[in-house]
Amino acid sequence: MDELFKVYAGIFGLLIGSFLNVVIYRLPLGKDLVLARSACPKCAAAIPWWCNVPVVSWILLKGKCRSCLAPISVRYALVELASGLIFYLSFPTNLTSASIFQWLFLAAISCVLICHFFIDLQHKLLPDVLNIYLLCLVLPYAVIFFAPIHWLTGGGFGFLGPLAVSWLFYKWKGKVGLGGGDIKLWGVLGVFLGPFGILENIFMSCLLGSVVGISLILAKRYDRDGGIPFGPFIIVVTFVQIYFPGLIAKMGFQIF
């Protein structure tokens, strides 16, 4: 019975992932997220429901539009699959009202982070509206379950620390080194993760970003003009902190 509930949770996650694809595509373009019907971005042909089944439709259509045969990005299937797996794997085995609430809360956070991840990869943008929505999720939770010093200092470190570094870099180099969206995201995450958690996130995401950046430079794939979106590194580390707590320390990166 528990496994059946996990399967239902995974299917629910796949459906949510389908909506996340709508958000990822339309939000940066300023398009309606709810009322507008799904359509091919190339030929504008409406997509019937049987061609919009999460993951399955992309596979059956071989990653192409049913009408114009234009390629459909694999991102659509990846987002749906990631959402489904998160909902399935994180579903609690001990079903209580508290465990279900915790699962829904973390799933909601994960959905925002998935949208942030793929939007930043494509547009190098972390939309304010998603950061505000994320704050609306984590702030009430933090106020109820954590001491004020946890979320106040965490939010302060997450926002003011990177802001100060970015300001100093601007004064030194005369250009922006860290996007405002990254700073705001760190600030919001600090409310949830607390002071030690957000400092760990800042350290690990900078380390991860440096490793990837150096690898791209060595592979001659680095875009000096466009730079590398930093949000995905913050988000990857956040997922590790949420779903694999203690893993960073086990890897030998005990910061505190």
N, C-alpha and C positions, 0 to 999 in steps of 0.2 A: 504493500500500500504506500509506504514511504517513497519507493522508487517511482510509483505512478504519479505521485504529487510532484516529484522532481521533473518528470517528463512534461507534465502540464505547465510547470514553471518555465521550462525551456521553450515550449511552444509559445507561451505568453511573451517571453523574451524575444523570440523571433519576430513576432508581430510588432512589438515595441521598436525593434531594430528597423523595421520597415518605415515607421514614422520618423525615426532618427535620421534616416536617409533624406526624408523630405526636409527636415530642419537643416541638415548639412548643406543641401543644395540651395534651398530657397532663402534661408536667413541672410547670408552675405549679400544676396541680390535684392533684398528688400521685398520679396514676394510673399503672398499670403500663405500661411502654413496650414490652414485648415480647410477653407472653402474651395480653393482651386483644385480641380481634378488632376490626377497624375497624367503626365503627357511626356512624350519623347522630347528631349531638349533639342534634337536635330530637326525632326520633321513636324513636331507639335501634334502628332497623332495621339489621341487619347489611349491610355493603357487600360484594357479591360481587367476585371478583377482576377480572371484566371491566368493573366500574364503578370500578376503582381504578388504571387505567392512567394513568401520569403525563401531565398536561396534556391528553392526548387525551380522557380521560373527562370532564373538566370542560367541555371545549368541546362534546362531543356531548350531554352532559346539560344544556347551556345554563346551567351554574352553579346547578343545582337538584338536590335529593335525588330519587333515583329513586322513593322510596316516598311521601314526604309533600310533595314539591315545595318544601320549604323552601330558601331561597337558600343556596348554598355560597360562602363568601368567596373572592374572587379571589386571596387570599393563597396558597391551596393551589397554584394554578397558577403563581403568581409564584415561590414557593420552589422548586418543581420545575424551572421554567425557568431560574432563576438558578443553581441547582446544576448543571444540565446544561450551561449555557453556560460556567461556570467550568471544569468538567472538560474540556470540548471545547477551548476556546480556549487553556487553559494546558498542554495535552498537548504534550510535547516533540517536536520534529521530528527531533532527533538522539537516537535511542533507545540509551541506555546504562543500565547498572545505576544509575549515579549520577543521571542525569536522571530516571529513573522514580522513584527514591527521593525526589528533591526534589519531583516532581510530587505524589506521594502525601502527602508531609508537608504541603505547602502546601494541598492539597485538604482534608486533615483539619482544618487550622486554619480554613479557609474555612467548613467545615460548622458548626463551633462558633460562628463569628462570625455566620453566617446565623441560627442559632437565637437567639443573643443579640439580634440586631437586631429580630426580629419579636416575641419575648417582651417585650422592653423597650418596644416600641411599644404593645403591648396592655396589659401588666400593670405597666409601669414598674418592672421587676425584672430584674436580671442575676443569675440563680441561681448560688449558690456552687458547686454541683456542676459546672456548665459551666466556671467559672473554674479549678476544681481539675483537671478533665480537660484544659483548655487548658495548664495548668502542666505536667502530666504529658507533654504533647507537646513543649513548647518547651524545658523545662529540660534533658533529656538531649541534645537537639540542640545547645543552646547550649554545654553543657559539652564536647561532643565537637568542635564546629567553631569556637567562639569562645574568645578569651582570657578568663580569669576577670574581668578588669577590665571587659569588655564587658557580661557578664550580671549581674555583681554591682552595678556602678554603675547600669546600666540599670534593673534591678529596684528598686534603692534610690530612684533619682530618680522612677520611675513611681509608687511606692507612698508614699514619705515626703513628697514634694513636695506632691501633692494633699491628702494627709492633714493636713499642716500648714496649708495654706490653708483647708481645710474646718474645722479646729479654730479657727483665728483668726476665721473668719466666724461660727462658732457663738458664740464669746465676744463678738463685736461685736453681732450681730443677735439672738442667742438662739434661732436655729433652724438646722437642717441645710441647708447650701447645696449639698452634693454627696453623692450616695448612696454607701454603702459598696461597692456592686457596681461602680460606676465606678472607685473608687480601687483596688479589687482587680484589675480588668481592666487598668488602666494598669500596675499592678505586674507582672502576668504578661507583658503585652506588652513591658514594658521589658527583661525577660530576653532576649527575642528581638531586639528592635529596637536595644538598646544605649542608652547615655546620650543621644547626639545624636538618634537616631531617635525615642526616646520624648519628648524635649523638643519635637521638631518636631511629633509627634502631639498633644501637649498644646496647643501653640500653635494649630495648624491646626484642631483639633476645637473649641476655644473660639471661634476666629474664625468657623467655620462655624455653630456654635450661636448666636452673636450675630447673624449675618446672618439666619438663619432665624427667630430669636426676634423681632427687630425687624420682619421682614416680616409675621409673624403678628400682632404688635401693631398695625401699620398697617392690616392687613386685618381687624382686630377679631376675630381667630380665636384669640387667646391665652387659655388657661385659667389664670387667676391662682391658683385654688385647687389645681388638679391639677399645674400646671407642665408643663414639656416634658421628656420622657425624654432624657437626655444620651448614653446608650450608643450610639444609632445614629450620632451624629456621630463618636464615637471609632472606630466600626467602618468607616464610609465612608472616613475618612482612612487607616485601617490597610490597607484594600483597595488604595487608591491607592499606599501605600508598598510593598506587596508586589508588586503586578502592574504598576505603572507607576512604578518607581523613577526619581527625577530629575524627575518631572512637576511637583512642587511648586516646585522651584527654577526650572524653565523658566517657570512662571507668574509669576515675580518674587518669590517668597517664600523667598529664600535666607536662612535663619536663622543659619547658622554659616559 
